[in-house]
């Protein structure tokens, strides 16, 4: 019987941790600007420390922003 109680305490402890972390996120104040769209303009600058490196940097930067936007729109954190 004591073993069953220990298992139940462990299970409820894990559930309590999950719920408390979820509650912390839900209690954060909402930003009124969260629902607004943005426009991100990415330009390649010719002759900027080697055009190829600049374009590669801009492509990676655009990928990071696009992935972040996709995560946020899908309900991420």
PyMOL Python script that loads the backbone (N, CA, C, O; Angstrom):
from pymol import cmd

cmd.read_pdbstr("""\
ATOM      1  N   UNK A   1       0.816  -1.188   0.000  1.00  0.00           N
ATOM      2  CA  UNK A   1       0.000   0.000   0.000  1.00  0.00           C
ATOM      3  C   UNK A   1       0.870   1.266   0.000  1.00  0.00           C
ATOM      4  O   UNK A   1       0.565   2.244  -0.682  1.00  0.00           O
ATOM      5  N   UNK A   2       1.949   1.225   0.773  1.00  0.00           N
ATOM      6  CA  UNK A   2       2.845   2.375   0.841  1.00  0.00           C
ATOM      7  C   UNK A   2       3.518   2.609  -0.510  1.00  0.00           C
ATOM      8  O   UNK A   2       3.745   3.751  -0.910  1.00  0.00           O
ATOM      9  N   UNK A   3       3.832   1.526  -1.204  1.00  0.00           N
ATOM     10  CA  UNK A   3       4.463   1.646  -2.532  1.00  0.00           C
ATOM     11  C   UNK A   3       3.506   2.302  -3.524  1.00  0.00           C
ATOM     12  O   UNK A   3       3.920   3.132  -4.333  1.00  0.00           O
ATOM     13  N   UNK A   4       2.257   1.940  -3.463  1.00  0.00           N
ATOM     14  CA  UNK A   4       1.243   2.535  -4.323  1.00  0.00           C
ATOM     15  C   UNK A   4       1.115   4.041  -4.046  1.00  0.00           C
ATOM     16  O   UNK A   4       0.946   4.838  -4.969  1.00  0.00           O
ATOM     17  N   UNK A   5       1.196   4.413  -2.781  1.00  0.00           N
ATOM     18  CA  UNK A   5       1.113   5.821  -2.410  1.00  0.00           C
ATOM     19  C   UNK A   5       2.331   6.589  -2.931  1.00  0.00           C
ATOM     20  O   UNK A   5       2.196   7.725  -3.387  1.00  0.00           O
ATOM     21  N   UNK A   6       3.530   5.970  -2.866  1.00  0.00           N
ATOM     22  CA  UNK A   6       4.737   6.627  -3.377  1.00  0.00           C
ATOM     23  C   UNK A   6       4.630   6.863  -4.882  1.00  0.00           C
ATOM     24  O   UNK A   6       5.003   7.924  -5.384  1.00  0.00           O
ATOM     25  N   UNK A   7       4.115   5.858  -5.594  1.00  0.00           N
ATOM     26  CA  UNK A   7       3.939   6.006  -7.047  1.00  0.00           C
ATOM     27  C   UNK A   7       2.952   7.130  -7.363  1.00  0.00           C
ATOM     28  O   UNK A   7       3.168   7.913  -8.287  1.00  0.00           O
ATOM     29  N   UNK A   8       1.889   7.200  -6.603  1.00  0.00           N
ATOM     30  CA  UNK A   8       0.882   8.242  -6.822  1.00  0.00           C
ATOM     31  C   UNK A   8       1.462   9.624  -6.530  1.00  0.00           C
ATOM     32  O   UNK A   8       1.184  10.576  -7.258  1.00  0.00           O
ATOM     33  N   UNK A   9       2.257   9.741  -5.483  1.00  0.00           N
ATOM     34  CA  UNK A   9       2.890  11.019  -5.148  1.00  0.00           C
ATOM     35  C   UNK A   9       3.832  11.436  -6.265  1.00  0.00           C
ATOM     36  O   UNK A   9       3.860  12.608  -6.642  1.00  0.00           O
ATOM     37  N   UNK A  10       4.605  10.496  -6.801  1.00  0.00           N
ATOM     38  CA  UNK A  10       5.532  10.819  -7.883  1.00  0.00           C
ATOM     39  C   UNK A  10       4.776  11.288  -9.128  1.00  0.00           C
ATOM     40  O   UNK A  10       5.174  12.259  -9.771  1.00  0.00           O
ATOM     41  N   UNK A  11       3.694  10.600  -9.461  1.00  0.00           N
ATOM     42  CA  UNK A  11       2.907  10.970 -10.638  1.00  0.00           C
ATOM     43  C   UNK A  11       2.264  12.345 -10.449  1.00  0.00           C
ATOM     44  O   UNK A  11       2.270  13.168 -11.365  1.00  0.00           O
ATOM     45  N   UNK A  12       1.718  12.587  -9.280  1.00  0.00           N
ATOM     46  CA  UNK A  12       1.068  13.874  -9.024  1.00  0.00           C
ATOM     47  C   UNK A  12       2.096  15.003  -8.945  1.00  0.00           C
ATOM     48  O   UNK A  12       1.796  16.139  -9.311  1.00  0.00           O
ATOM     49  N   UNK A  13       3.295  14.698  -8.474  1.00  0.00           N
ATOM     50  CA  UNK A  13       4.352  15.700  -8.422  1.00  0.00           C
ATOM     51  C   UNK A  13       4.747  16.142  -9.828  1.00  0.00           C
ATOM     52  O   UNK A  13       4.946  17.331 -10.077  1.00  0.00           O
ATOM     53  N   UNK A  14       4.858  15.192 -10.736  1.00  0.00           N
ATOM     54  CA  UNK A  14       5.190  15.518 -12.123  1.00  0.00           C
ATOM     55  C   UNK A  14       4.068  16.338 -12.760  1.00  0.00           C
ATOM     56  O   UNK A  14       4.339  17.310 -13.465  1.00  0.00           O
ATOM     57  N   UNK A  15       2.836  15.963 -12.523  1.00  0.00           N
ATOM     58  CA  UNK A  15       1.704  16.712 -13.069  1.00  0.00           C
ATOM     59  C   UNK A  15       1.664  18.123 -12.499  1.00  0.00           C
ATOM     60  O   UNK A  15       1.323  19.069 -13.209  1.00  0.00           O
ATOM     61  N   UNK A  16       2.006  18.269 -11.230  1.00  0.00           N
ATOM     62  CA  UNK A  16       2.030  19.585 -10.607  1.00  0.00           C
ATOM     63  C   UNK A  16       3.095  20.471 -11.244  1.00  0.00           C
ATOM     64  O   UNK A  16       2.858  21.658 -11.469  1.00  0.00           O
ATOM     65  N   UNK A  17       4.267  19.908 -11.538  1.00  0.00           N
ATOM     66  CA  UNK A  17       5.333  20.678 -12.194  1.00  0.00           C
ATOM     67  C   UNK A  17       4.897  21.151 -13.574  1.00  0.00           C
ATOM     68  O   UNK A  17       5.128  22.305 -13.938  1.00  0.00           O
ATOM     69  N   UNK A  18       4.266  20.265 -14.346  1.00  0.00           N
ATOM     70  CA  UNK A  18       3.805  20.630 -15.687  1.00  0.00           C
ATOM     71  C   UNK A  18       2.746  21.720 -15.630  1.00  0.00           C
ATOM     72  O   UNK A  18       2.783  22.676 -16.405  1.00  0.00           O
ATOM     73  N   UNK A  19       1.815  21.571 -14.719  1.00  0.00           N
ATOM     74  CA  UNK A  19       0.746  22.567 -14.611  1.00  0.00           C
ATOM     75  C   UNK A  19       1.258  23.906 -14.105  1.00  0.00           C
ATOM     76  O   UNK A  19       0.775  24.952 -14.540  1.00  0.00           O
ATOM     77  N   UNK A  20       2.220  23.896 -13.197  1.00  0.00           N
ATOM     78  CA  UNK A  20       2.739  25.171 -12.695  1.00  0.00           C
ATOM     79  C   UNK A  20       3.521  25.912 -13.776  1.00  0.00           C
ATOM     80  O   UNK A  20       3.451  27.139 -13.853  1.00  0.00           O
ATOM     81  N   UNK A  21       4.268  25.182 -14.617  1.00  0.00           N
ATOM     82  CA  UNK A  21       4.976  25.862 -15.712  1.00  0.00           C
ATOM     83  C   UNK A  21       3.983  26.406 -16.738  1.00  0.00           C
ATOM     84  O   UNK A  21       4.199  27.482 -17.295  1.00  0.00           O
ATOM     85  N   UNK A  22       2.915  25.684 -16.990  1.00  0.00           N
ATOM     86  CA  UNK A  22       1.884  26.169 -17.915  1.00  0.00           C
ATOM     87  C   UNK A  22       1.164  27.391 -17.343  1.00  0.00           C
ATOM     88  O   UNK A  22       0.834  28.324 -18.074  1.00  0.00           O
ATOM     89  N   UNK A  23       0.926  27.376 -16.040  1.00  0.00           N
ATOM     90  CA  UNK A  23       0.261  28.493 -15.382  1.00  0.00           C
ATOM     91  C   UNK A  23       1.116  29.756 -15.446  1.00  0.00           C
ATOM     92  O   UNK A  23       0.588  30.854 -15.622  1.00  0.00           O
ATOM     93  N   UNK A  24       2.430  29.607 -15.306  1.00  0.00           N
ATOM     94  CA  UNK A  24       3.320  30.770 -15.396  1.00  0.00           C
ATOM     95  C   UNK A  24       3.192  31.442 -16.757  1.00  0.00           C
ATOM     96  O   UNK A  24       3.165  32.670 -16.842  1.00  0.00           O
ATOM     97  N   UNK A  25       3.113  30.651 -17.816  1.00  0.00           N
ATOM     98  CA  UNK A  25       2.968  31.206 -19.163  1.00  0.00           C
ATOM     99  C   UNK A  25       1.615  31.893 -19.315  1.00  0.00           C
ATOM    100  O   UNK A  25       1.526  32.967 -19.909  1.00  0.00           O
ATOM    101  N   UNK A  26       0.578  31.285 -18.788  1.00  0.00           N
ATOM    102  CA  UNK A  26      -0.766  31.857 -18.922  1.00  0.00           C
ATOM    103  C   UNK A  26      -0.936  33.141 -18.112  1.00  0.00           C
ATOM    104  O   UNK A  26      -1.777  33.973 -18.453  1.00  0.00           O
ATOM    105  N   UNK A  27      -0.165  33.315 -17.062  1.00  0.00           N
ATOM    106  CA  UNK A  27      -0.288  34.511 -16.232  1.00  0.00           C
ATOM    107  C   UNK A  27       0.515  35.695 -16.754  1.00  0.00           C
ATOM    108  O   UNK A  27       0.399  36.798 -16.221  1.00  0.00           O
ATOM    109  N   UNK A  28       1.322  35.487 -17.779  1.00  0.00           N
ATOM    110  CA  UNK A  28       2.071  36.597 -18.360  1.00  0.00           C
ATOM    111  C   UNK A  28       1.103  37.582 -19.004  1.00  0.00           C
ATOM    112  O   UNK A  28       0.129  37.172 -19.637  1.00  0.00           O
ATOM    113  N   UNK A  29       1.363  38.872 -18.847  1.00  0.00           N
ATOM    114  CA  UNK A  29       0.456  39.848 -19.468  1.00  0.00           C
ATOM    115  C   UNK A  29       0.567  39.813 -20.992  1.00  0.00           C
ATOM    116  O   UNK A  29       1.655  39.630 -21.537  1.00  0.00           O
ATOM    117  N   UNK A  30      -0.542  39.986 -21.660  1.00  0.00           N
ATOM    118  CA  UNK A  30      -0.563  39.974 -23.119  1.00  0.00           C
ATOM    119  C   UNK A  30      -0.077  41.304 -23.657  1.00  0.00           C
ATOM    120  O   UNK A  30      -0.378  42.364 -23.108  1.00  0.00           O
ATOM    121  N   UNK A  31       0.667  41.232 -24.720  1.00  0.00           N
ATOM    122  CA  UNK A  31       1.144  42.431 -25.391  1.00  0.00           C
ATOM    123  C   UNK A  31       0.085  42.849 -26.410  1.00  0.00           C
ATOM    124  O   UNK A  31      -0.318  42.026 -27.232  1.00  0.00           O
ATOM    125  N   UNK A  32      -0.378  44.100 -26.383  1.00  0.00           N
ATOM    126  CA  UNK A  32      -1.421  44.513 -27.329  1.00  0.00           C
ATOM    127  C   UNK A  32      -0.949  44.482 -28.785  1.00  0.00           C
ATOM    128  O   UNK A  32      -1.774  44.472 -29.699  1.00  0.00           O
ATOM    129  N   UNK A  33       0.344  44.466 -29.006  1.00  0.00           N
ATOM    130  CA  UNK A  33       0.864  44.451 -30.373  1.00  0.00           C
ATOM    131  C   UNK A  33       1.087  43.034 -30.911  1.00  0.00           C
ATOM    132  O   UNK A  33       1.538  42.874 -32.046  1.00  0.00           O
ATOM    133  N   UNK A  34       0.780  42.008 -30.116  1.00  0.00           N
ATOM    134  CA  UNK A  34       1.002  40.631 -30.554  1.00  0.00           C
ATOM    135  C   UNK A  34       0.188  40.252 -31.782  1.00  0.00           C
ATOM    136  O   UNK A  34       0.654  39.471 -32.612  1.00  0.00           O
ATOM    137  N   UNK A  35      -0.994  40.779 -31.908  1.00  0.00           N
ATOM    138  CA  UNK A  35      -1.878  40.389 -33.002  1.00  0.00           C
ATOM    139  C   UNK A  35      -1.601  41.141 -34.305  1.00  0.00           C
ATOM    140  O   UNK A  35      -2.183  40.812 -35.339  1.00  0.00           O
ATOM    141  N   UNK A  36      -0.732  42.134 -34.272  1.00  0.00           N
ATOM    142  CA  UNK A  36      -0.454  42.927 -35.465  1.00  0.00           C
ATOM    143  C   UNK A  36       0.579  42.224 -36.337  1.00  0.00           C
ATOM    144  O   UNK A  36       1.460  41.526 -35.837  1.00  0.00           O
ATOM    145  N   UNK A  37       0.459  42.416 -37.628  1.00  0.00           N
ATOM    146  CA  UNK A  37       1.414  41.865 -38.577  1.00  0.00           C
ATOM    147  C   UNK A  37       2.589  42.822 -38.740  1.00  0.00           C
ATOM    148  O   UNK A  37       2.483  44.014 -38.451  1.00  0.00           O
ATOM    149  N   UNK A  38       3.704  42.281 -39.207  1.00  0.00           N
ATOM    150  CA  UNK A  38       4.865  43.118 -39.475  1.00  0.00           C
ATOM    151  C   UNK A  38       5.292  42.911 -40.919  1.00  0.00           C
ATOM    152  O   UNK A  38       4.890  41.949 -41.574  1.00  0.00           O
ATOM    153  N   UNK A  39       6.103  43.817 -41.391  1.00  0.00           N
ATOM    154  CA  UNK A  39       6.695  43.665 -42.714  1.00  0.00           C
ATOM    155  C   UNK A  39       8.204  43.711 -42.531  1.00  0.00           C
ATOM    156  O   UNK A  39       8.743  44.679 -41.994  1.00  0.00           O
ATOM    157  N   UNK A  40       8.874  42.675 -42.972  1.00  0.00           N
ATOM    158  CA  UNK A  40      10.321  42.587 -42.849  1.00  0.00           C
ATOM    159  C   UNK A  40      10.926  42.681 -44.236  1.00  0.00           C
ATOM    160  O   UNK A  40      10.639  41.863 -45.109  1.00  0.00           O
ATOM    161  N   UNK A  41      11.763  43.683 -44.428  1.00  0.00           N
ATOM    162  CA  UNK A  41      12.397  43.872 -45.724  1.00  0.00           C
ATOM    163  C   UNK A  41      13.866  43.488 -45.607  1.00  0.00           C
ATOM    164  O   UNK A  41      14.590  44.015 -44.763  1.00  0.00           O
ATOM    165  N   UNK A  42      14.294  42.571 -46.456  1.00  0.00           N
ATOM    166  CA  UNK A  42      15.670  42.101 -46.449  1.00  0.00           C
ATOM    167  C   UNK A  42      16.268  42.428 -47.805  1.00  0.00           C
ATOM    168  O   UNK A  42      15.763  41.998 -48.843  1.00  0.00           O
ATOM    169  N   UNK A  43      17.356  43.198 -47.784  1.00  0.00           N
ATOM    170  CA  UNK A  43      17.991  43.599 -49.035  1.00  0.00           C
ATOM    171  C   UNK A  43      19.438  43.144 -49.064  1.00  0.00           C
ATOM    172  O   UNK A  43      20.131  43.162 -48.046  1.00  0.00           O
ATOM    173  N   UNK A  44      19.876  42.744 -50.219  1.00  0.00           N
ATOM    174  CA  UNK A  44      21.289  42.464 -50.416  1.00  0.00           C
ATOM    175  C   UNK A  44      21.999  43.742 -50.840  1.00  0.00           C
ATOM    176  O   UNK A  44      21.527  44.465 -51.718  1.00  0.00           O
ATOM    177  N   UNK A  45      23.123  44.008 -50.217  1.00  0.00           N
ATOM    178  CA  UNK A  45      23.878  45.217 -50.540  1.00  0.00           C
ATOM    179  C   UNK A  45      25.071  44.803 -51.398  1.00  0.00           C
ATOM    180  O   UNK A  45      25.925  44.044 -50.940  1.00  0.00           O
ATOM    181  N   UNK A  46      25.137  45.290 -52.630  1.00  0.00           N
ATOM    182  CA  UNK A  46      26.262  44.900 -53.475  1.00  0.00           C
ATOM    183  C   UNK A  46      27.579  45.480 -52.971  1.00  0.00           C
ATOM    184  O   UNK A  46      27.620  46.570 -52.399  1.00  0.00           O
ATOM    185  N   UNK A  47      28.630  44.741 -53.193  1.00  0.00           N
ATOM    186  CA  UNK A  47      29.987  45.158 -52.838  1.00  0.00           C
ATOM    187  C   UNK A  47      30.141  45.402 -51.339  1.00  0.00           C
ATOM    188  O   UNK A  47      30.822  46.339 -50.923  1.00  0.00           O
ATOM    189  N   UNK A  48      29.516  44.571 -50.548  1.00  0.00           N
ATOM    190  CA  UNK A  48      29.606  44.686 -49.097  1.00  0.00           C
ATOM    191  C   UNK A  48      30.386  43.492 -48.580  1.00  0.00           C
ATOM    192  O   UNK A  48      29.805  42.433 -48.342  1.00  0.00           O
ATOM    193  N   UNK A  49      31.666  43.639 -48.406  1.00  0.00           N
ATOM    194  CA  UNK A  49      32.560  42.591 -47.916  1.00  0.00           C
ATOM    195  C   UNK A  49      32.380  41.291 -48.693  1.00  0.00           C
ATOM    196  O   UNK A  49      32.364  40.208 -48.108  1.00  0.00           O
ATOM    197  N   UNK A  50      32.253  41.397 -49.953  1.00  0.00           N
ATOM    198  CA  UNK A  50      32.026  40.219 -50.769  1.00  0.00           C
ATOM    199  C   UNK A  50      30.537  39.968 -50.869  1.00  0.00           C
ATOM    200  O   UNK A  50      29.889  39.645 -49.873  1.00  0.00           O
ATOM    201  N   UNK A  51      30.014  40.107 -52.012  1.00  0.00           N
ATOM    202  CA  UNK A  51      28.568  40.030 -52.224  1.00  0.00           C
ATOM    203  C   UNK A  51      28.012  38.669 -51.818  1.00  0.00           C
ATOM    204  O   UNK A  51      26.912  38.584 -51.273  1.00  0.00           O
ATOM    205  N   UNK A  52      28.767  37.608 -52.081  1.00  0.00           N
ATOM    206  CA  UNK A  52      28.294  36.265 -51.771  1.00  0.00           C
ATOM    207  C   UNK A  52      28.093  36.073 -50.269  1.00  0.00           C
ATOM    208  O   UNK A  52      27.111  35.463 -49.846  1.00  0.00           O
ATOM    209  N   UNK A  53      29.007  36.587 -49.476  1.00  0.00           N
ATOM    210  CA  UNK A  53      28.898  36.444 -48.027  1.00  0.00           C
ATOM    211  C   UNK A  53      27.700  37.239 -47.513  1.00  0.00           C
ATOM    212  O   UNK A  53      26.983  36.771 -46.628  1.00  0.00           O
ATOM    213  N   UNK A  54      27.479  38.417 -48.048  1.00  0.00           N
ATOM    214  CA  UNK A  54      26.352  39.239 -47.619  1.00  0.00           C
ATOM    215  C   UNK A  54      25.027  38.571 -47.951  1.00  0.00           C
ATOM    216  O   UNK A  54      24.104  38.580 -47.136  1.00  0.00           O
ATOM    217  N   UNK A  55      24.929  38.000 -49.124  1.00  0.00           N
ATOM    218  CA  UNK A  55      23.687  37.323 -49.526  1.00  0.00           C
ATOM    219  C   UNK A  55      23.453  36.092 -48.657  1.00  0.00           C
ATOM    220  O   UNK A  55      22.316  35.811 -48.277  1.00  0.00           O
ATOM    221  N   UNK A  56      24.513  35.356 -48.339  1.00  0.00           N
ATOM    222  CA  UNK A  56      24.372  34.178 -47.484  1.00  0.00           C
ATOM    223  C   UNK A  56      23.902  34.595 -46.089  1.00  0.00           C
ATOM    224  O   UNK A  56      23.037  33.945 -45.502  1.00  0.00           O
ATOM    225  N   UNK A  57      24.470  35.671 -45.564  1.00  0.00           N
ATOM    226  CA  UNK A  57      24.057  36.167 -44.248  1.00  0.00           C
ATOM    227  C   UNK A  57      22.587  36.582 -44.266  1.00  0.00           C
ATOM    228  O   UNK A  57      21.842  36.268 -43.337  1.00  0.00           O
ATOM    229  N   UNK A  58      22.169  37.279 -45.307  1.00  0.00           N
ATOM    230  CA  UNK A  58      20.779  37.725 -45.394  1.00  0.00           C
ATOM    231  C   UNK A  58      19.827  36.539 -45.529  1.00  0.00           C
ATOM    232  O   UNK A  58      18.736  36.553 -44.959  1.00  0.00           O
ATOM    233  N   UNK A  59      20.230  35.521 -46.276  1.00  0.00           N
ATOM    234  CA  UNK A  59      19.379  34.338 -46.425  1.00  0.00           C
ATOM    235  C   UNK A  59      19.210  33.620 -45.087  1.00  0.00           C
ATOM    236  O   UNK A  59      18.108  33.190 -44.748  1.00  0.00           O
ATOM    237  N   UNK A  60      20.294  33.492 -44.331  1.00  0.00           N
ATOM    238  CA  UNK A  60      20.199  32.847 -43.021  1.00  0.00           C
ATOM    239  C   UNK A  60      19.353  33.676 -42.060  1.00  0.00           C
ATOM    240  O   UNK A  60      18.575  33.128 -41.278  1.00  0.00           O
ATOM    241  N   UNK A  61      19.504  34.985 -42.119  1.00  0.00           N
ATOM    242  CA  UNK A  61      18.726  35.862 -41.263  1.00  0.00           C
ATOM    243  C   UNK A  61      17.231  35.765 -41.580  1.00  0.00           C
ATOM    244  O   UNK A  61      16.400  35.724 -40.674  1.00  0.00           O
ATOM    245  N   UNK A  62      16.905  35.728 -42.851  1.00  0.00           N
ATOM    246  CA  UNK A  62      15.506  35.594 -43.258  1.00  0.00           C
ATOM    247  C   UNK A  62      14.942  34.253 -42.807  1.00  0.00           C
ATOM    248  O   UNK A  62      13.791  34.181 -42.375  1.00  0.00           O
ATOM    249  N   UNK A  63      15.736  33.193 -42.903  1.00  0.00           N
ATOM    250  CA  UNK A  63      15.288  31.864 -42.475  1.00  0.00           C
ATOM    251  C   UNK A  63      14.998  31.849 -40.976  1.00  0.00           C
ATOM    252  O   UNK A  63      13.998  31.276 -40.543  1.00  0.00           O
ATOM    253  N   UNK A  64      15.862  32.470 -40.190  1.00  0.00           N
ATOM    254  CA  UNK A  64      15.659  32.518 -38.737  1.00  0.00           C
ATOM    255  C   UNK A  64      14.368  33.271 -38.414  1.00  0.00           C
ATOM    256  O   UNK A  64      13.588  32.819 -37.575  1.00  0.00           O
ATOM    257  N   UNK A  65      14.133  34.398 -39.059  1.00  0.00           N
ATOM    258  CA  UNK A  65      12.919  35.162 -38.791  1.00  0.00           C
ATOM    259  C   UNK A  65      11.670  34.415 -39.252  1.00  0.00           C
ATOM    260  O   UNK A  65      10.640  34.452 -38.578  1.00  0.00           O
ATOM    261  N   UNK A  66      11.756  33.744 -40.385  1.00  0.00           N
ATOM    262  CA  UNK A  66      10.593  33.001 -40.887  1.00  0.00           C
ATOM    263  C   UNK A  66      10.254  31.831 -39.969  1.00  0.00           C
ATOM    264  O   UNK A  66       9.080  31.579 -39.696  1.00  0.00           O
ATOM    265  N   UNK A  67      11.273  31.113 -39.489  1.00  0.00           N
ATOM    266  CA  UNK A  67      11.026  29.993 -38.582  1.00  0.00           C
ATOM    267  C   UNK A  67      10.454  30.483 -37.256  1.00  0.00           C
ATOM    268  O   UNK A  67       9.567  29.850 -36.683  1.00  0.00           O
ATOM    269  N   UNK A  68      10.965  31.610 -36.772  1.00  0.00           N
ATOM    270  CA  UNK A  68      10.431  32.168 -35.529  1.00  0.00           C
ATOM    271  C   UNK A  68       8.985  32.583 -35.675  1.00  0.00           C
ATOM    272  O   UNK A  68       8.180  32.374 -34.767  1.00  0.00           O
ATOM    273  N   UNK A  69       8.648  33.171 -36.812  1.00  0.00           N
ATOM    274  CA  UNK A  69       7.262  33.575 -37.049  1.00  0.00           C
ATOM    275  C   UNK A  69       6.353  32.354 -37.153  1.00  0.00           C
ATOM    276  O   UNK A  69       5.219  32.386 -36.673  1.00  0.00           O
ATOM    277  N   UNK A  70       6.832  31.291 -37.767  1.00  0.00           N
ATOM    278  CA  UNK A  70       6.023  30.081 -37.887  1.00  0.00           C
ATOM    279  C   UNK A  70       5.778  29.465 -36.517  1.00  0.00           C
ATOM    280  O   UNK A  70       4.679  28.987 -36.235  1.00  0.00           O
ATOM    281  N   UNK A  71       6.800  29.475 -35.666  1.00  0.00           N
ATOM    282  CA  UNK A  71       6.621  28.928 -34.320  1.00  0.00           C
ATOM    283  C   UNK A  71       5.629  29.761 -33.518  1.00  0.00           C
ATOM    284  O   UNK A  71       4.786  29.213 -32.807  1.00  0.00           O
ATOM    285  N   UNK A  72       5.726  31.070 -33.630  1.00  0.00           N
ATOM    286  CA  UNK A  72       4.819  31.929 -32.873  1.00  0.00           C
ATOM    287  C   UNK A  72       3.390  31.788 -33.344  1.00  0.00           C
ATOM    288  O   UNK A  72       2.464  31.838 -32.535  1.00  0.00           O
ATOM    289  N   UNK A  73       3.194  31.613 -34.642  1.00  0.00           N
ATOM    290  CA  UNK A  73       1.838  31.503 -35.157  1.00  0.00           C
ATOM    291  C   UNK A  73       1.213  30.152 -34.821  1.00  0.00           C
ATOM    292  O   UNK A  73      -0.010  30.014 -34.831  1.00  0.00           O
ATOM    293  N   UNK A  74       2.049  29.153 -34.521  1.00  0.00           N
ATOM    294  CA  UNK A  74       1.502  27.832 -34.189  1.00  0.00           C
ATOM    295  C   UNK A  74       1.284  27.647 -32.697  1.00  0.00           C
ATOM    296  O   UNK A  74       0.994  26.541 -32.241  1.00  0.00           O
ATOM    297  N   UNK A  75       1.424  28.726 -31.935  1.00  0.00           N
ATOM    298  CA  UNK A  75       1.163  28.638 -30.508  1.00  0.00           C
ATOM    299  C   UNK A  75       2.385  28.294 -29.698  1.00  0.00           C
ATOM    300  O   UNK A  75       2.262  27.789 -28.582  1.00  0.00           O
ATOM    301  N   UNK A  76       3.561  28.553 -30.230  1.00  0.00           N
ATOM    302  CA  UNK A  76       4.790  28.273 -29.515  1.00  0.00           C
ATOM    303  C   UNK A  76       4.922  29.189 -28.338  1.00  0.00           C
ATOM    304  O   UNK A  76       4.713  30.391 -28.506  1.00  0.00           O
ATOM    305  N   UNK A  77       5.236  28.744 -27.217  1.00  0.00           N
ATOM    306  CA  UNK A  77       6.523  28.560 -26.634  1.00  0.00           C
ATOM    307  C   UNK A  77       6.717  27.154 -26.415  1.00  0.00           C
ATOM    308  O   UNK A  77       7.766  26.747 -25.915  1.00  0.00           O
TER     309      UNK A  77
END
""", "prot")
cmd.dss("prot")
cmd.show_as("cartoon", "prot")
cmd.util.cbc("prot")
cmd.orient("prot")
